[in-house]
Structure formats: structure tokens, C-alpha cells
Amino acid sequence: MSDNSSDIVIKIVEANALESAGKVEEAIALYQEISQLDPSGNYGNVAREALGNLEPNKAAIQDSPQNTATAQIATGQKAKTNNSWGKINLRTKTTLILVGISTFLPLL
């Protein structure tokens, strides 16, 4: 995996952690950056999918003044864990694993 790919994976993990912490604005900004860094690749696709899932939640939270607990439920915030891998949702984990495997398999 190239240094650029490693940097992008780290950014995806960081964006997902921000999303899990309820920091939607920061997560969106980071996913947008990832999308620009990898406009036609798998990482860019992961970022754009995350953006598609986050932006409707962001609008719903901003439109209605609700308490923090309700906002956390709307953004899908889960119990905090001590490691980065535990903070990533299943879809992102699966995508990262498949992308990682595909970089090491020779093309047939």
C-alpha cells in the first residue's frame, strides 16, 4: 500500500471516529477532503457514501432543536471504545478489508 493510501485510510478512520463522536461537521469536512484526494478510487467512494449518509442527518439535527441524546441517536453515535477499529461501522470495515485484500491480489 502506498504512503498516500495509508494516509487516506487514516483519514477515513479519523472521519468515522468523528462521526461516532457526533462531530458531524468535522466528519463531513474530512470525508470531502478524502473524496477530493481519491476522486475515482475506492477510498473516494467510501467517503462519498459516508457523506450521503451524513448530510441528511446533519440537516435533520439542525432543523429541530433537540437534546444531545436525540442528536446522538440521529447520527448513529455508539458507545465509545478505546481503539480506532472499534469506532468504525461495519460497512466501512468491510470496505477497508476488501480494498486492502485487493491491493495484494494479482489481477487475473
Helices and strands as residue ranges (DSSP letters): H 3-20, H 24-37, H 42-63, H 68-74, G 85-87, H 90-104
